[in-house]
Structure formats: C-alpha cells, structure tokens
Amino acid sequence: MKTQVAIIGAGPAGLLLGHLLKAEGIDCVVLERQTPDYVLGRIRAGVLEQITVSLMERLGLNARLKAEGLVEEGFNLADGERLIRIDVANLTGKTVVVYGQTEITKDLMDAAPSRGLEVIYGAADVALHGIESDAPHVTFLHDGNERRLDARFIVGCDGFHGPSRKAIPLGAVREYERVYPFGWLGILADVPPCNHELIYANHERGFALASMRSHTRSRYYVDVPLTEKLEDWPDERIWDELAIRLGPEAAANITRGPSIEKSIAPLRSYVFEPMRHGSLLLCGDAAHIVPPTGAKGLNLAASDVHYATEALVGYFRHSDNDAVGAYSAKALARVWKSERFSWSLTKLMHRFPDDGPFERAMQVAELDYISTSKAAQTSIAENYVGLPV
C-alpha cells in the first residue's frame, strides 16, 4: 500500500486530520489498533473551544454538534460557600460548547466512508520505519497478514502509549513531566445537571467538578488519593461527597441517580519536544498530556491537527519545504500556554498533600481576588475559551 500521509490512531485527532487532508486533496490512510466499538466506548471530556468547533464546521460535519451541543457562556469557581461566575461570553466575546468527545469521534467515523477516508481498524503491532528519511513506512498485522504502508509523512495521533513517540531516538528529544498525587473519581449518570454551567469547587475536603454531557446526562468528579479503590466508592458515597464539596447552592440542585460509568483517572502534565522528527509529526496525547482541569486535552489535539494540516497542505499543495519544519514550534507555543493554564487551575482548586496553612491561605486570597477583579476574570476566561491559533 502507498499513500501520501499515514496517520496512526483513529481517535478524534487522527480522524479529524484525515478528513481535513482528504478535503484538501491529500491522500491519507488511518491505522487503528482497536475496533470501532472500542474507540467509541472511550468516555472522555467534551468542552469544545472555538478551534474544535470551527474545524468541524469547516468539514461540514457539525450538524449534530449544532443541534445537540450546549453553548456555555461561562463557568463557576466555588470555594465551599459561594459561586464565582466567570462570564466568558462578556469578557471575551466567545463561548464554548459542551459536546462529548465520543460524539465528535462518531461524527467523524460515520462520515469516513462517504468522504473516501480509508480507516483500517484492527491494525496490530504497528511499527514505524525510516522516519529520518523522505520515504518512511509503517508495518502492521491485519487479519493475520503482515502489511506495509509507504508514505511521505507519518503523523502519530496514537496517544501516550502508542508507538509513534517511541520511534523517535531518545537523544533527539526532551521530556517534561509532573505527576499529581491524586486522581479524579468520575461518575456518569442519566440525571439533569445541578447547574447549567460547569462548577469547579475547592473545598476543605478536596476538589469537585460538576459538568454535563446533555440536559439529561451529568458528569461529576471528586479528587481522591491514588491509593483509593473504586469498589470503596458506591454511588451513594460519591453523591454525598459531591453535595458537601460543591457547596450548598449546587447541592440543593443535585439530582441523584445510578451510575452508568465510574472510573478513577490519574492526573499528569507532560510535554514531549520536539513534536516533529524527520518525516514524523506528533499530534495530541502522543506529544502532550494536560490534567483535565480546564478541559484542554481534546482542544489541544485539535489545534495540533490545525497546524499539521497547514504544514502538510503547504508541503503538498505549495511545495513549501519549510511548512513542516515550522510545525513543532507553532504547536508547542500553544501547548505550553495551555499546560500553564491547566497546571495553575489545578493548583488553585486542589489540596495537595504537602500544602500547609500558607498554601491554603494563598488559595483563599487568589479566589477572593478573582471574585472582585475583572482583569483576573478576563485572563481566566481568555485561557478557558481557548487562545488564538
């Protein structure tokens, strides 16, 4: 097999990139290790910045997003007693849209056959070869047969544990990482949300988040030590904890119901530099991880895809050899700003084990400052809604 761009990974980043390249007349093939059902079964966040929404609009694949997405004009920070509303729309003139990552993936997946985007599911033992040359290729197993895909470029959209990043020699890279001493215990339930906007809460018992997937489906989180076991958290215990941490105003509007999914997700900040080596480009979680505070993961992947599309179109359509060379620096400039925001919001809203009275007093002072400062609220709003690409 031969193509212009081989894309590893059929999550939202890989599929979005594939659709954008096909729309520009650039041939590409997407390889995915898992089955379509497995890919769609991943439960992920769904607060979309304008970059993600605009790329779906550009492809003409935003019909369900427009019909079902919840436009959010702000969000709230809670300190255990009050809600501090960040009026994103008035402060920035922009909004975000709540629409699940799974739904984005489904829209992209469903459109692939009619758009001529070839996606090979069940591609096992994917290996990258010749990435430092102008003629890289990928080998993989499919239906028990060894196969080879030749390309001019390979784009790794295969997540943190995929083979793409690992194909780059260690001597050519630099890694930055911060592992957090807690995880997010999440519960998904078919109940109406307690507030029409997200609530990030800092309580003396710990962090909590109230979010939603729709008017009838809610997603809640509490932070817990990494030693906690899921079986020790029955639904009722989670609902009780949420009612305390979110504060009385939100608690009065919580509707309890049986969970349809529960999990504990560890938190980390991670950046891999550079995001391009030879004929290999990295997008999304293959190059960086952000804590979910601030909902940057999917949106950073979308901005990577935007820059990668720009670079590859420059190369194939305009013979611009410098376009690909500029990809990593462009992408990383936005990555680091988003990493800073997610880290700072995580630090503000969580209690760290080593924090003492001073650190707590700093959090209280910061929240009090935010509550009365338009400048502070504007800074938060600009980062939350998404910095320009």
Residue pairs with C-beta under 8 A, 6 or more apart in sequence:
1 29
1 147
1 148
1 149
1 150
2 149
2 150
2 151
3 27
3 28
3 29
3 149
3 150
3 151
4 21
4 26
4 27
4 28
4 151
4 152
4 153
4 316
5 21
5 26
5 27
5 28
5 29
5 151
5 152
5 153
5 154
5 155
5 312
6 28
6 29
6 31
6 136
6 137
6 138
6 149
6 151
6 153
6 154
6 155
7 14
7 17
7 18
7 28
7 29
7 30
7 31
7 154
7 155
7 157
8 14
8 30
8 31
8 126
8 128
8 138
8 154
8 155
8 156
8 157
8 158
8 162
8 163
8 164
9 30
9 31
9 32
9 156
9 157
9 158
9 159
9 162
9 164
9 284
9 286
10 30
10 31
10 32
10 34
10 39
10 109
10 119
10 121
11 39
11 42
11 105
11 157
11 159
11 284
12 101
12 104
12 105
12 108
12 298
12 301
12 302
13 157
13 283
13 284
13 285
13 301
13 302
13 304
13 305
14 30
14 32
14 155
14 157
14 158
14 283
15 30
15 105
15 108
15 109
15 112
15 117
15 119
16 55
16 59
16 104
16 108
16 301
16 302
16 305
17 28
17 155
17 157
17 283
17 305
17 308
17 309
18 28
18 30
18 112
18 117
18 119
19 59
19 61
19 108
19 111
19 112
19 115
19 117
20 55
20 58
20 59
20 305
20 309
21 27
21 28
21 309
21 312
21 313
22 28
22 115
22 116
22 117
23 58
23 59
23 115
24 309
24 313
24 316
24 317
25 317
26 312
26 313
26 316
26 317
28 117
28 118
29 118
29 119
29 120
29 149
29 151
30 117
30 118
30 119
30 120
31 120
31 123
31 126
31 138
31 140
31 149
32 39
32 119
32 120
32 121
32 122
32 123
33 122
33 123
33 124
33 126
33 158
34 121
34 122
35 121
35 122
36 109
36 121
39 105
39 109
39 121
40 102
40 105
40 106
40 109
42 101
42 102
42 105
43 102
43 186
43 188
43 261
43 263
44 100
44 101
44 102
44 297
44 298
45 100
45 101
45 211
45 292
45 295
45 297
45 298
46 98
46 99
46 100
46 101
46 102
46 103
46 104
46 213
46 298
47 72
47 96
47 97
47 98
47 198
47 211
47 295
47 299
48 65
48 69
48 96
48 97
48 98
48 99
48 104
48 298
48 299
49 96
49 299
49 302
49 385
49 386
50 94
50 96
50 385
50 386
51 299
51 302
51 303
51 306
51 386
51 389
52 104
52 298
52 299
52 302
53 62
53 65
53 69
53 97
55 302
55 305
55 306
56 62
56 65
56 104
56 107
59 111
61 107
61 108
61 111
62 107
64 103
64 107
65 97
65 99
65 103
65 104
65 107
68 99
68 103
68 214
69 97
69 98
69 99
70 97
70 98
70 99
70 212
70 214
70 215
71 95
71 96
71 97
72 88
72 95
72 96
72 97
72 98
72 197
72 198
73 87
73 88
73 89
73 90
73 95
73 197
74 85
74 86
74 87
74 88
74 89
74 197
74 381
75 85
75 86
75 88
75 197
75 198
75 199
75 200
75 384
76 83
76 84
76 85
76 86
76 195
76 197
76 198
76 199
76 200
77 83
77 84
77 86
77 199
77 200
77 201
77 202
77 349
77 367
77 370
78 84
78 199
78 200
78 201
78 202
78 203
78 246
78 247
78 250
79 201
79 202
79 203
79 247
79 364
79 367
80 201
80 202
80 203
80 204
80 245
80 247
81 247
81 248
82 247
82 249
82 371
83 199
83 247
83 249
83 250
84 367
84 370
84 371
85 197
86 377
86 380
86 381
86 384
87 377
87 381
88 94
88 95
88 96
88 381
88 384
88 385
89 95
91 374
91 377
91 378
91 381
91 382
92 378
92 381
92 382
92 385
94 385
94 386
95 385
96 295
96 384
96 385
96 386
98 211
98 212
98 213
98 214
100 213
101 298
104 298
109 119
111 117
112 118
112 119
120 140
120 142
122 142
122 143
123 140
123 141
123 142
123 147
124 140
124 141
124 142
125 139
125 140
125 141
126 138
126 139
126 140
126 158
126 162
126 163
127 138
127 139
127 140
127 163
127 167
128 136
128 138
128 154
128 156
128 163
128 164
128 167
128 280
129 136
129 137
129 138
129 139
130 136
130 137
130 279
131 154
131 167
131 168
131 277
131 278
131 279
131 280
132 277
132 278
132 279
133 278
133 279
134 152
134 279
135 150
135 152
135 279
136 150
136 151
136 152
136 153
136 154
136 278
136 279
136 280
137 148
137 149
137 150
137 151
138 148
138 149
138 151
138 154
139 146
139 147
139 148
139 149
140 146
140 147
140 149
141 147
151 279
152 279
152 316
153 279
153 280
153 281
153 312
153 315
153 324
154 164
154 279
154 280
154 281
155 280
155 281
155 282
155 283
155 308
155 312
156 162
156 163
156 164
156 165
156 167
156 280
156 281
156 282
156 283
156 286
156 287
157 164
157 283
157 284
157 286
157 301
157 305
158 164
158 286
159 284
159 285
159 286
160 270
160 285
160 286
160 289
162 286
164 280
164 282
164 286
165 272
165 282
165 286
165 287
167 280
168 277
168 280
169 277
172 274
172 277
173 272
173 273
173 274
173 277
174 272
174 273
175 270
175 271
175 272
175 273
176 269
176 270
176 271
176 273
177 268
177 269
177 270
177 271
178 268
178 269
178 270
178 343
179 266
179 267
179 268
180 266
180 267
180 268
180 269
180 291
180 346
180 350
181 225
181 226
181 352
181 353
182 206
182 207
182 223
182 224
182 225
182 226
182 267
182 350
183 223
183 224
183 225
183 226
183 228
183 264
183 265
183 266
183 267
184 209
184 221
184 222
184 223
184 224
184 264
184 265
184 267
184 292
185 221
185 222
185 223
185 224
185 228
185 230
185 233
185 238
185 262
185 263
185 264
186 219
186 220
186 221
186 261
186 262
186 263
186 264
186 265
187 219
187 220
187 221
187 235
187 238
187 259
187 261
187 262
188 213
188 217
188 218
188 219
188 259
188 260
188 261
188 262
189 217
189 218
189 220
189 235
189 256
189 257
189 258
189 259
189 260
190 216
190 217
190 257
190 260
191 216
191 217
191 218
191 255
191 256
191 257
192 215
192 216
192 218
192 255
193 210
193 211
193 212
193 215
193 218
194 210
194 218
194 246
194 250
194 251
194 253
194 254
194 255
195 210
195 250
195 253
198 209
198 210
198 211
198 212
199 208
199 209
199 210
199 211
199 246
199 250
200 207
200 209
200 293
200 345
200 349
201 207
201 208
201 209
201 210
201 245
201 246
201 247
201 250
201 349
202 348
202 349
202 350
202 351
202 363
202 367
203 244
203 245
203 246
203 247
204 351
205 241
205 244
205 245
206 222
206 223
206 224
206 245
206 350
206 351
207 221
207 222
207 223
207 245
207 349
207 350
207 351
208 220
208 221
208 222
208 223
208 241
208 242
208 245
208 246
209 220
209 221
209 222
210 218
210 220
210 242
210 246
210 250
210 254
211 218
211 219
211 220
211 221
212 218
212 219
213 219
218 255
220 238
220 242
221 292
222 238
222 241
222 242
222 245
223 350
224 233
224 264
226 266
228 264
230 262
230 263
230 264
233 262
235 256
235 258
235 259
235 262
236 256
238 259
238 262
239 254
239 256
242 251
242 254
243 251
243 254
244 251
246 254
265 292
267 291
267 292
267 293
267 346
268 289
268 291
269 289
269 290
269 291
269 339
269 342
269 343
270 288
270 289
271 287
271 288
271 332
271 335
271 336
271 339
272 282
272 286
272 287
272 288
273 328
273 332
274 328
274 332
275 281
275 282
275 283
275 287
275 304
275 327
275 328
275 331
275 332
275 335
276 282
276 324
276 325
276 327
276 328
281 308
281 311
281 324
281 327
281 328
282 304
283 301
283 304
283 305
283 308
283 331
284 297
284 300
284 301
284 304
284 305
285 297
285 301
287 304
287 331
287 335
288 300
288 335
288 339
289 297
290 296
290 297
290 300
290 338
290 339
290 342
291 342
291 343
291 346
292 342
293 342
293 345
293 346
293 349
293 350
294 338
294 341
294 342
294 345
294 346
294 383
294 384
295 384
296 338
296 341
296 342
299 338
299 386
300 334
300 335
300 338
303 331
303 334
303 389
304 331
304 335
306 389
307 327
307 330
307 331
307 389
308 327
308 331
310 323
310 327
311 323
311 324
311 326
311 327
312 323
312 324
313 323
314 320
314 322
314 323
314 324
315 321
315 323
315 324
334 387
334 389
337 383
337 387
338 383
338 387
341 383
341 384
345 380
348 363
348 366
348 367
351 360
352 359
369 376
370 376
370 377
370 380
